[in-house]
Amino acid sequence: MKAFQKGHPSQKGRLSGNANAASPRLATVACALRLMLAGGMLAGLSQTALANDELIRLAQDHKQWAQQGKDYDHSHYSGLTQINRKNVKDLKAAWTFSTGVLHGHEGGPLVVGGIMYVHTPFPNITYAIDLNDPNKILWEHKPKQDASVRAVACCDVVNRGLAYGDGKIFKTQLDGRVVALDAKTGKVIWEMENSDPSVGSTLTQAPLVVEDLVIIGSSGAELGVRGYVTAYRMKDGEQVWRAYATGPDSDLLLADNFNATNPHYGQKGLGTSTWEGDAWKIGGGTNWGWYAYDPSLKQLFYGSGNPAPWNETMRPGDNKWTMSIWSRDVKTGKAKFAFQKTPHDEWDYAGVNWIGLSEQVVDGKKQKLLTHPDRNGIVYTLNRESGNLVRADKIDPTVNVFKGYDMKKGVPIRDPEYSTRMDHQAKGICPSAMGYHNQGHDSYDKKRELMMFGTNMICMDWEPFMLPYRAGQFFVGATLNMYATPGNNGNMGQVKAYDVKTSKFKWTKDEKFAVWGGTTTTAGDLVFYGTLDGFIKARDADTGDLLWQFKLPSGVIGHPVTYEHRGKQYVAIYYGVGGWPGVGLVFDLTDPTAGLGAVGAFKELQKYTKMGGGMMVFSL
């Protein structure tokens, strides 16, 4: 159990000249370096102590796409206007790239100083492409990993992307390693062992670079992994702090004033007292989703995931602090507040989804906000300075697990009819375990002050069963049947524009399958996204009307990015169906309850797309 709790993390980074790193010809490197220096992107980075200023500057330069979220707000909003709603119909394929890997391609590429950085699912290859000559690979990094790690990866062998900072590319590998590469050459600078696959702990998350740190989460709650977030020093990979989702206060890194503004959320001692015995040690709460950061507050925001096992009867109590939105001081890891969205989760509503930051006038005053569309079917908005709950709105009226929301107590009002307890077979649960929103990286239209969501419209039947915990094996305890939300004409997805100020949706558009990858919004009055059946689409940001679409070689579970090079705007998107909704297609499964219920839900998907792996880039 000690090994499981700690995950065998090394305490110091290992400097490395890994032979697997590419060694491109000097002329090619020199050419790339000149390009980056000419763009002013990498000059002086070896002396940079903090990444914040550089990444903020890159985020403000809409020619670049230097973070998975575009900026620290994770707005996924670009100020580029060359492609707009008047001419988007004229978009054509500019160039393509095959990654050489099948399975689900989540996340998106990065663009920094004229170089595009592309990642893949396992075996987690990284490519650098000079945008002056995209027909040639500048360098590639192909790590060697034990193939057995695939067996403990929940829901395909995906990866959500790379991070950039201080002239380095940071990546996670399915085998639990964090790697820093030289952005110019692809040479390994350091690598760290963050997770232990022997107990089911893997890595699928995109890193986040903040100040002089690289922030990394964890995966594996379906195998009883105790979740944690870790900060590594960007320079050499040395561990600076680690904070857990469950356990004693010292492990949680709770600040002295934790939840002082909202004591009704809960304060000290609850990471153990809300669990039976030592169940918190195998209690889940991993955090493999998207993180946001406010440089003015020096606070990191993210969500912790589902408790383990899924069978709620086996873990009585509120199971804190799984299913929570966290605010942490980035330098120390100390938690200022945590807000538990689904106390004692019964449905696997893992709360790791996208968090978007904004400043809006709500309830008569301008507030620093964070907005989070949760898997439990509720869109939460909190004041990110205080943690105060500002909004809790249903993503769709068909959410039935909750009758309503108690804003004073900060808890949902449950409908016992849809409980998953052992003495009750629940049917017609909406949303399903996939949630009405999952891992997709959504966007905030800063021009309209609207959140653009890609959602799932899927419900389920749930049959629990008891099982023992065994390290490195799935620890779920439920059989699921999933299907399209009744009354939605068989459609399993939607794109919708949400207004925090009014708690209303301005427009909603249906999709045949779940909109799994998320949205990107531009100042050209457009919302871009990909679909599981293999389209990239552009909609009018004011009306939701479809303005353009293009059929890709395979389905999409990643998000689009947009950038400018040599005066021309481009839109890039990965294709490669997979992830949780694609497990049946990817692994050739037919039992409708397989893939934790996904096989039955998406049984029609294989009629519309097949496996693939690559990227398409479009321009006028």
VMD Tcl script that draws the C-alpha trace (Angstrom):
set ca {
  {0.00 0.00 0.00}
  {2.88 2.40 0.63}
  {4.01 2.04 -2.97}
  {0.46 2.73 -4.15}
  {0.09 5.86 -2.05}
  {3.34 7.36 -3.27}
  {3.31 6.06 -6.83}
  {7.11 5.59 -6.66}
  {7.86 9.21 -7.65}
  {11.51 10.17 -7.93}
  {12.34 13.28 -5.96}
  {14.79 14.70 -8.48}
  {14.81 15.02 -12.25}
  {17.27 13.00 -14.24}
  {19.35 14.88 -16.76}
  {19.49 12.83 -19.90}
  {20.87 12.67 -23.38}
  {18.38 9.98 -24.36}
  {19.45 8.13 -27.49}
  {15.79 8.06 -28.54}
  {15.80 11.82 -29.02}
  {16.31 12.89 -32.60}
  {19.61 14.33 -33.83}
  {18.68 16.50 -36.83}
  {21.31 17.85 -39.16}
  {23.01 21.04 -38.00}
  {21.81 22.98 -41.02}
  {18.20 22.18 -40.25}
  {18.61 23.19 -36.61}
  {20.33 26.41 -37.57}
  {17.51 27.23 -39.97}
  {14.87 26.60 -37.31}
  {16.77 28.66 -34.77}
  {17.00 31.61 -37.15}
  {13.26 31.43 -37.74}
  {12.48 31.47 -34.04}
  {14.91 34.24 -33.26}
  {13.57 36.30 -36.15}
  {10.12 36.00 -34.65}
  {11.46 37.09 -31.27}
  {9.91 34.10 -29.61}
  {12.87 32.32 -28.10}
  {15.39 35.12 -27.66}
  {16.89 35.23 -24.20}
  {14.89 32.28 -22.91}
  {17.86 30.58 -21.27}
  {17.97 33.51 -18.84}
  {14.19 33.49 -18.22}
  {13.39 32.57 -14.63}
  {9.60 32.58 -15.05}
  {7.53 31.40 -17.99}
  {4.53 33.61 -17.20}
  {5.60 36.76 -19.04}
  {6.63 34.88 -22.14}
  {3.46 32.78 -22.31}
  {1.24 35.80 -21.67}
  {3.01 37.62 -24.49}
  {2.58 34.63 -26.79}
  {-1.11 34.38 -25.87}
  {-1.62 38.02 -26.80}
  {0.03 37.41 -30.17}
  {-2.76 35.65 -32.03}
  {-0.36 34.43 -34.69}
  {0.76 31.88 -32.09}
  {-0.98 29.02 -30.28}
  {1.50 28.33 -27.49}
  {-0.77 26.64 -24.91}
  {-3.42 23.98 -25.20}
  {-5.89 26.52 -23.83}
  {-4.49 29.37 -26.00}
  {-3.99 31.45 -22.82}
  {-4.00 31.04 -19.04}
  {-7.76 31.73 -19.01}
  {-8.09 28.66 -21.24}
  {-10.40 30.76 -23.40}
  {-9.59 28.96 -26.68}
  {-10.34 32.36 -28.23}
  {-8.31 33.80 -31.11}
  {-8.33 37.43 -32.20}
  {-7.63 36.50 -35.83}
  {-10.22 37.74 -38.35}
  {-8.86 36.86 -41.79}
  {-11.12 33.80 -41.77}
  {-14.59 35.05 -40.86}
  {-18.23 34.21 -41.27}
  {-18.37 35.92 -44.68}
  {-15.59 33.87 -46.29}
  {-15.29 30.69 -44.21}
  {-17.20 28.86 -46.95}
  {-14.06 29.21 -49.05}
  {-11.77 27.28 -46.67}
  {-9.69 24.63 -48.42}
  {-7.15 22.04 -47.28}
  {-3.69 23.66 -47.22}
  {-1.60 20.69 -46.09}
  {-1.87 17.44 -44.17}
  {0.28 15.36 -41.86}
  {0.03 11.70 -40.87}
  {1.22 10.93 -37.35}
  {1.77 7.26 -38.16}
  {-0.30 6.28 -35.12}
  {-3.88 5.07 -34.85}
  {-6.16 5.41 -31.78}
  {-7.72 8.56 -30.37}
  {-5.99 11.89 -31.00}
  {-7.07 14.29 -28.26}
  {-5.84 17.84 -27.68}
  {-4.29 19.96 -30.43}
  {-0.92 21.05 -31.82}
  {1.10 24.01 -30.54}
  {2.46 26.80 -32.77}
  {5.40 28.85 -31.45}
  {7.69 31.05 -33.55}
  {6.94 29.42 -36.88}
  {7.31 25.86 -35.58}
  {4.37 23.50 -35.05}
  {4.63 20.81 -32.35}
  {2.48 17.73 -32.87}
  {1.81 14.90 -30.42}
  {0.25 11.45 -30.67}
  {-1.43 8.92 -28.42}
  {0.71 6.00 -27.22}
  {3.59 5.60 -28.02}
  {3.54 9.39 -27.45}
  {5.60 10.58 -30.40}
  {6.36 14.30 -30.68}
  {7.04 15.96 -34.03}
  {8.35 19.45 -34.81}
  {7.39 20.90 -38.20}
  {8.86 24.06 -39.72}
  {5.85 25.95 -41.10}
  {8.02 27.38 -43.87}
  {8.35 23.81 -45.17}
  {5.62 21.61 -43.66}
  {6.49 18.79 -46.05}
  {9.51 17.94 -43.90}
  {9.81 16.87 -40.24}
  {12.26 19.08 -38.38}
  {12.73 16.57 -35.54}
  {10.85 13.81 -33.75}
  {11.01 12.25 -30.31}
  {9.81 8.65 -30.08}
  {10.21 7.26 -26.55}
  {10.49 3.59 -25.74}
  {7.72 2.41 -23.39}
  {6.64 -0.96 -22.09}
  {3.60 -1.91 -24.16}
  {1.99 -3.54 -21.10}
  {1.04 -0.07 -19.84}
  {-1.75 -0.06 -22.42}
  {-3.63 -2.64 -20.38}
  {-4.13 -0.28 -17.43}
  {-5.14 2.76 -19.50}
  {-8.79 3.54 -19.07}
  {-10.69 4.35 -22.23}
  {-8.04 4.21 -24.98}
  {-4.38 5.27 -24.95}
  {-4.96 8.98 -25.55}
  {-2.85 12.01 -24.69}
  {-4.18 15.57 -24.41}
  {-1.17 17.44 -25.61}
  {2.12 19.24 -25.12}
  {3.16 22.34 -23.21}
  {5.76 24.96 -24.08}
  {7.93 27.18 -21.87}
  {11.47 28.54 -21.59}
  {12.55 27.04 -24.92}
  {11.34 23.57 -23.92}
  {8.53 21.25 -24.92}
  {7.00 19.32 -22.01}
  {5.15 16.07 -22.55}
  {3.55 13.25 -20.58}
  {3.80 9.58 -21.47}
  {1.33 6.82 -20.80}
  {3.96 5.01 -18.71}
  {3.81 7.84 -16.15}
  {6.88 9.82 -17.21}
  {7.14 13.57 -17.65}
  {9.73 14.62 -20.24}
  {11.30 17.97 -21.12}
  {12.64 18.36 -24.66}
  {14.73 21.08 -26.23}
  {12.23 22.89 -28.49}
  {14.89 23.49 -31.15}
  {16.36 19.99 -31.39}
  {14.06 17.51 -29.66}
  {16.88 16.42 -27.35}
  {15.76 15.16 -23.93}
  {16.77 17.61 -21.19}
  {15.23 15.77 -18.25}
  {12.59 13.18 -17.45}
  {10.69 12.29 -14.30}
  {8.75 9.25 -13.13}
  {5.45 10.75 -11.96}
  {3.17 7.69 -11.92}
  {3.41 3.95 -11.32}
  {1.59 1.85 -13.95}
  {1.94 -1.29 -11.81}
  {-0.85 0.10 -9.60}
  {-2.80 1.50 -12.55}
  {-1.46 5.04 -12.44}
  {-0.80 6.48 -15.91}
  {-0.51 9.90 -17.55}
  {-2.76 11.26 -20.31}
  {-2.93 14.94 -19.35}
  {-1.35 17.94 -21.05}
  {1.13 19.67 -18.71}
  {0.65 23.31 -17.70}
  {3.66 25.63 -17.46}
  {3.31 28.33 -14.78}
  {6.09 30.60 -13.50}
  {9.13 28.29 -13.19}
  {6.99 25.16 -12.72}
  {5.44 22.38 -14.77}
  {2.10 21.23 -13.33}
  {1.15 17.58 -13.82}
  {-1.95 15.68 -12.72}
  {-2.64 11.94 -12.54}
  {-4.87 9.26 -14.09}
  {-6.24 5.91 -12.98}
  {-9.22 6.41 -10.66}
  {-10.95 3.46 -12.37}
  {-8.17 1.32 -10.88}
  {-8.34 2.84 -7.40}
  {-5.47 5.31 -7.89}
  {-5.36 8.04 -5.26}
  {-5.23 11.30 -7.19}
  {-2.54 13.94 -6.85}
  {-1.21 17.03 -8.61}
  {2.54 17.72 -8.71}
  {4.68 20.76 -9.48}
  {8.10 20.12 -11.04}
  {10.81 22.70 -11.52}
  {10.91 23.62 -15.18}
  {14.69 23.86 -15.26}
  {15.62 20.37 -14.09}
  {12.46 18.45 -13.16}
  {12.96 18.55 -9.41}
  {9.71 18.03 -7.50}
  {8.63 21.20 -5.70}
  {5.31 20.12 -4.18}
  {2.65 17.42 -4.42}
  {-0.95 17.65 -3.20}
  {-3.44 14.79 -2.94}
  {-7.23 14.81 -3.33}
  {-7.86 12.52 -0.36}
  {-6.20 11.83 2.97}
  {-4.91 13.88 5.92}
  {-4.73 17.66 5.70}
  {-0.94 17.55 5.46}
  {-1.22 15.52 2.24}
  {-3.95 17.77 0.88}
  {-1.78 20.87 1.49}
  {-4.64 22.87 2.98}
  {-3.86 26.51 3.73}
  {-4.57 27.83 7.22}
  {-7.52 29.81 5.82}
  {-8.84 26.95 3.66}
  {-12.49 27.61 2.76}
  {-12.58 30.42 5.33}
  {-14.93 32.44 3.11}
  {-17.27 29.47 2.68}
  {-16.93 27.22 5.75}
  {-20.13 25.40 4.75}
  {-18.13 23.81 1.90}
  {-16.16 21.98 4.59}
  {-12.76 22.67 6.09}
  {-10.18 20.58 7.93}
  {-10.04 16.83 8.57}
  {-12.56 15.83 5.89}
  {-10.11 14.10 3.57}
  {-10.20 11.13 5.96}
  {-13.35 11.54 8.09}
  {-15.69 11.46 5.07}
  {-14.39 8.00 4.20}
  {-14.87 4.66 5.92}
  {-11.60 3.54 7.47}
  {-8.66 3.76 5.09}
  {-10.79 3.72 1.92}
  {-9.34 7.14 1.01}
  {-6.05 5.40 0.20}
  {-7.65 3.79 -2.84}
  {-10.29 6.48 -3.27}
  {-9.55 7.98 -6.68}
  {-9.88 11.72 -7.25}
  {-7.35 11.81 -10.08}
  {-7.10 15.02 -12.10}
  {-6.32 14.33 -15.76}
  {-8.28 17.22 -17.28}
  {-7.61 20.89 -17.96}
  {-6.05 23.42 -15.57}
  {-6.35 27.23 -15.65}
  {-4.26 29.91 -13.95}
  {-4.73 33.52 -12.84}
  {-1.32 35.28 -12.80}
  {-2.71 38.22 -10.80}
  {-3.90 35.93 -8.01}
  {-1.08 33.37 -8.39}
  {-3.81 30.73 -8.15}
  {-4.13 27.45 -10.06}
  {-7.63 26.08 -10.76}
  {-8.55 22.50 -11.65}
  {-11.02 19.72 -10.92}
  {-10.46 16.42 -9.11}
  {-12.22 13.37 -10.47}
  {-14.44 10.50 -9.40}
  {-14.07 8.48 -6.21}
  {-13.24 4.77 -6.43}
  {-14.89 2.40 -6.82}
  {-17.89 3.56 -8.85}
  {-20.11 1.39 -6.64}
  {-21.23 3.96 -4.05}
  {-22.27 1.35 -1.47}
  {-18.61 0.39 -0.97}
  {-17.54 3.90 0.12}
  {-20.08 5.61 2.42}
  {-19.59 9.31 3.16}
  {-19.07 12.45 1.09}
  {-15.68 11.15 -0.11}
  {-13.91 14.50 0.06}
  {-12.13 15.93 -1.77}
  {-12.96 14.01 -4.92}
  {-15.26 15.75 -7.44}
  {-14.03 19.19 -6.38}
  {-12.94 22.46 -7.95}
  {-9.63 23.46 -6.35}
  {-7.82 26.78 -6.03}
  {-4.14 26.44 -5.07}
  {-1.23 28.81 -4.59}
  {1.02 27.85 -7.45}
  {4.31 28.35 -5.56}
  {3.43 26.32 -2.48}
  {0.52 24.14 -3.60}
  {-1.50 25.33 -0.58}
  {-5.25 25.10 -1.21}
  {-7.22 28.31 -0.70}
  {-10.58 26.71 -1.41}
  {-12.22 23.53 -2.67}
  {-15.82 23.23 -3.76}
  {-17.23 19.70 -4.00}
  {-19.70 19.54 -6.87}
  {-21.03 16.02 -6.30}
  {-20.62 14.86 -2.69}
  {-20.63 11.05 -2.56}
  {-20.73 10.63 -6.32}
  {-22.89 7.69 -7.47}
  {-22.51 7.99 -11.25}
  {-18.81 8.49 -12.17}
  {-19.30 12.20 -12.81}
  {-15.54 12.79 -12.75}
  {-15.11 16.53 -12.28}
  {-11.95 17.13 -14.31}
  {-13.58 19.05 -17.16}
  {-12.54 22.35 -18.71}
  {-12.42 25.45 -16.51}
  {-12.65 28.79 -18.31}
  {-11.74 32.08 -16.63}
  {-13.46 35.38 -17.39}
  {-14.23 38.79 -15.91}
  {-17.89 39.75 -16.30}
  {-20.52 41.93 -14.68}
  {-22.76 39.41 -12.95}
  {-25.42 40.28 -10.38}
  {-24.57 43.96 -10.71}
  {-20.82 43.77 -10.09}
  {-17.73 42.93 -12.08}
  {-16.30 39.63 -10.88}
  {-13.34 37.38 -11.60}
  {-15.12 34.15 -12.52}
  {-14.37 30.55 -13.31}
  {-16.92 28.53 -15.26}
  {-16.98 24.74 -15.37}
  {-19.47 22.55 -17.29}
  {-19.44 19.42 -15.15}
  {-20.15 15.84 -16.07}
  {-23.01 15.85 -13.56}
  {-25.01 18.05 -15.94}
  {-24.55 21.35 -14.10}
  {-22.61 24.39 -15.31}
  {-20.91 25.90 -12.26}
  {-19.62 29.46 -12.06}
  {-17.61 30.53 -9.01}
  {-16.00 33.79 -8.01}
  {-12.41 32.65 -8.34}
  {-11.12 35.09 -5.72}
  {-13.43 33.94 -2.92}
  {-14.79 30.60 -4.11}
  {-18.35 31.91 -3.76}
  {-20.89 30.02 -5.86}
  {-22.35 32.41 -8.44}
  {-24.28 30.11 -10.79}
  {-25.36 26.46 -10.92}
  {-27.40 25.88 -14.08}
  {-28.45 22.66 -15.78}
  {-26.70 22.06 -19.09}
  {-29.98 20.63 -20.37}
  {-33.48 20.30 -18.87}
  {-33.26 16.51 -19.20}
  {-30.80 16.29 -16.27}
  {-32.82 14.17 -13.82}
  {-30.41 12.96 -11.14}
  {-30.91 16.34 -9.45}
  {-34.26 17.98 -8.84}
  {-32.61 21.33 -8.33}
  {-29.77 23.10 -6.58}
  {-29.44 24.52 -3.06}
  {-27.40 27.66 -3.68}
  {-27.01 28.47 0.02}
  {-25.58 25.08 0.94}
  {-23.78 24.65 -2.37}
  {-25.11 21.12 -3.02}
  {-27.38 19.52 -5.62}
  {-30.81 18.22 -4.54}
  {-30.87 14.55 -5.48}
  {-33.74 12.52 -6.86}
  {-33.57 9.13 -5.07}
  {-35.20 7.45 -8.06}
  {-31.88 7.74 -9.89}
  {-29.65 6.61 -7.05}
  {-27.32 3.69 -7.85}
  {-27.43 1.98 -4.42}
  {-27.21 -1.81 -4.25}
  {-30.89 -2.33 -3.34}
  {-32.12 -0.33 -6.31}
  {-31.70 -0.84 -10.07}
  {-31.63 2.61 -11.59}
  {-32.80 3.17 -15.16}
  {-33.07 6.24 -17.31}
  {-30.29 8.11 -15.51}
  {-29.48 11.39 -17.23}
  {-26.68 12.20 -17.76}
  {-24.74 8.96 -18.19}
  {-21.30 8.35 -16.67}
  {-19.89 10.11 -19.72}
  {-21.61 13.21 -18.46}
  {-23.42 15.86 -20.46}
  {-19.90 17.27 -20.82}
  {-16.62 15.38 -20.75}
  {-12.96 16.09 -21.58}
  {-13.55 18.50 -24.48}
  {-11.66 21.79 -24.26}
  {-14.28 24.47 -24.76}
  {-14.03 28.19 -25.43}
  {-15.06 31.61 -24.18}
  {-16.04 34.12 -26.82}
  {-14.57 37.31 -25.36}
  {-16.38 39.44 -27.91}
  {-19.85 38.17 -26.95}
  {-19.13 37.01 -23.39}
  {-20.52 33.58 -24.22}
  {-19.24 30.13 -23.29}
  {-19.28 27.76 -26.28}
  {-19.85 24.18 -25.13}
  {-19.62 20.87 -26.97}
  {-21.80 18.40 -25.06}
  {-22.93 14.79 -24.85}
  {-26.63 13.84 -24.79}
  {-26.38 10.34 -23.34}
  {-28.30 8.57 -20.54}
  {-27.84 5.16 -18.90}
  {-29.04 2.23 -16.85}
  {-26.81 1.18 -13.93}
  {-26.37 -2.17 -12.18}
  {-23.89 -2.18 -9.28}
  {-21.92 -5.14 -7.98}
  {-19.36 -5.74 -5.23}
  {-15.69 -6.44 -5.92}
  {-12.37 -6.46 -4.05}
  {-9.54 -4.01 -4.63}
  {-6.50 -5.48 -6.41}
  {-3.64 -3.15 -7.32}
  {-3.34 -2.61 -11.05}
  {-6.81 -4.00 -11.86}
  {-10.01 -2.18 -12.69}
  {-11.93 -1.19 -9.56}
  {-15.36 -0.11 -10.82}
  {-18.18 -2.32 -9.54}
  {-20.92 -1.41 -12.02}
  {-22.36 -2.55 -15.34}
  {-23.67 0.21 -17.58}
  {-25.95 0.41 -20.59}
  {-25.83 3.79 -22.37}
  {-28.04 5.31 -25.06}
  {-29.03 8.64 -26.59}
  {-31.01 10.96 -24.33}
  {-34.71 10.29 -25.00}
  {-36.61 13.02 -26.81}
  {-33.60 14.35 -28.75}
  {-34.33 12.60 -32.07}
  {-31.55 10.10 -31.46}
  {-28.90 12.82 -31.45}
  {-26.08 12.28 -28.94}
  {-24.39 15.67 -29.00}
  {-24.93 19.40 -29.04}
  {-23.04 22.65 -29.47}
  {-24.48 25.46 -27.39}
  {-23.75 29.07 -26.43}
  {-24.15 29.80 -22.70}
  {-24.49 33.22 -21.07}
  {-23.31 33.24 -17.45}
  {-24.96 36.61 -16.83}
  {-28.47 35.39 -17.65}
  {-28.05 31.65 -16.92}
  {-29.52 30.99 -20.36}
  {-28.39 29.36 -23.58}
  {-28.47 31.74 -26.54}
  {-28.55 28.93 -29.08}
  {-28.27 25.13 -29.27}
  {-27.47 22.94 -32.28}
  {-27.72 19.15 -32.39}
  {-25.07 16.70 -33.58}
  {-25.57 13.00 -34.33}
  {-22.74 11.98 -32.00}
  {-21.22 13.48 -28.84}
  {-19.11 16.61 -29.41}
  {-16.15 15.13 -27.57}
  {-13.20 17.37 -28.43}
  {-14.43 20.87 -27.62}
  {-14.69 24.21 -29.40}
  {-12.51 27.12 -30.56}
  {-13.92 30.61 -31.06}
  {-12.48 33.47 -33.11}
  {-12.91 37.22 -33.55}
  {-14.02 36.32 -37.06}
  {-17.41 35.47 -35.49}
  {-16.87 31.73 -35.81}
  {-17.05 28.63 -33.62}
  {-14.94 25.70 -34.86}
  {-15.15 22.10 -33.63}
  {-14.77 18.51 -34.79}
  {-17.23 15.62 -34.68}
  {-16.88 11.94 -33.90}
  {-18.12 11.02 -37.37}
  {-15.22 12.94 -38.88}
  {-16.23 16.50 -39.74}
  {-14.63 19.80 -38.88}
  {-17.36 22.44 -38.76}
  {-17.65 26.21 -38.46}
  {-20.77 27.88 -37.05}
  {-21.86 31.48 -36.77}
  {-21.09 32.61 -33.22}
  {-24.26 34.71 -33.05}
  {-26.78 32.19 -34.36}
  {-25.14 28.77 -34.41}
  {-25.91 28.44 -38.12}
  {-23.62 26.00 -39.95}
  {-21.39 27.93 -42.36}
  {-18.81 25.32 -43.43}
  {-17.86 21.69 -42.95}
  {-15.23 19.30 -44.28}
  {-15.11 15.52 -44.00}
  {-11.84 14.30 -42.43}
  {-10.23 10.84 -42.86}
  {-11.27 9.77 -39.34}
  {-13.38 10.98 -36.42}
  {-12.34 13.85 -34.16}
  {-11.89 13.82 -30.38}
  {-9.43 16.73 -30.24}
  {-9.88 20.49 -30.62}
  {-9.10 22.92 -33.47}
  {-6.40 25.59 -33.21}
  {-5.85 28.64 -35.39}
  {-2.68 30.58 -36.13}
  {-1.14 32.93 -38.68}
  {2.00 32.32 -40.73}
  {3.44 34.64 -43.38}
  {0.31 36.74 -43.37}
  {-2.16 33.88 -43.79}
  {-4.52 32.46 -41.16}
  {-4.77 28.69 -40.79}
  {-7.04 26.30 -38.87}
  {-5.55 22.95 -37.81}
  {-7.23 19.92 -36.28}
  {-6.25 16.33 -35.46}
  {-8.24 13.41 -36.76}
  {-8.16 9.94 -35.20}
  {-11.28 8.47 -33.65}
  {-10.97 6.79 -30.25}
  {-11.11 7.81 -26.63}
  {-13.95 6.56 -24.47}
  {-16.64 6.93 -27.14}
  {-14.50 5.09 -29.70}
  {-13.33 2.12 -27.65}
  {-15.71 -0.29 -29.37}
  {-14.49 0.71 -32.81}
  {-10.82 0.85 -31.81}
  {-10.70 -2.47 -29.94}
  {-13.37 -4.29 -32.01}
  {-15.76 -4.79 -29.06}
  {-19.40 -5.82 -29.48}
  {-20.82 -6.36 -25.98}
  {-22.95 -3.23 -25.40}
  {-21.83 -3.03 -21.76}
  {-18.13 -3.21 -22.69}
  {-15.97 -0.13 -22.55}
  {-17.84 0.90 -19.39}
  {-21.01 1.16 -21.48}
  {-19.57 3.08 -24.42}
  {-19.79 0.20 -26.91}
  {-23.58 0.12 -26.83}
  {-23.93 3.89 -26.87}
  {-21.75 4.34 -29.97}
  {-22.53 1.13 -31.84}
  {-23.46 3.14 -34.96}
  {-20.19 5.08 -35.05}
  {-18.31 2.45 -37.08}
  {-20.75 3.01 -39.94}
  {-19.54 6.60 -40.27}
  {-15.79 6.53 -39.63}
  {-12.79 4.27 -39.07}
  {-9.46 4.51 -37.28}
  {-6.89 7.00 -38.47}
  {-4.25 9.36 -37.17}
  {-3.15 12.69 -38.48}
  {-3.79 16.40 -38.88}
  {-5.38 18.59 -41.52}
  {-4.63 22.29 -41.94}
  {-6.99 24.67 -43.75}
  {-6.73 28.19 -45.17}
  {-8.51 30.49 -47.61}
}
mol new
graphics top color blue
foreach p $ca { graphics top sphere $p radius 0.5 }
foreach p [lrange $ca 0 end-1] q [lrange $ca 1 end] { graphics top cylinder $p $q radius 0.2 }
display resetview
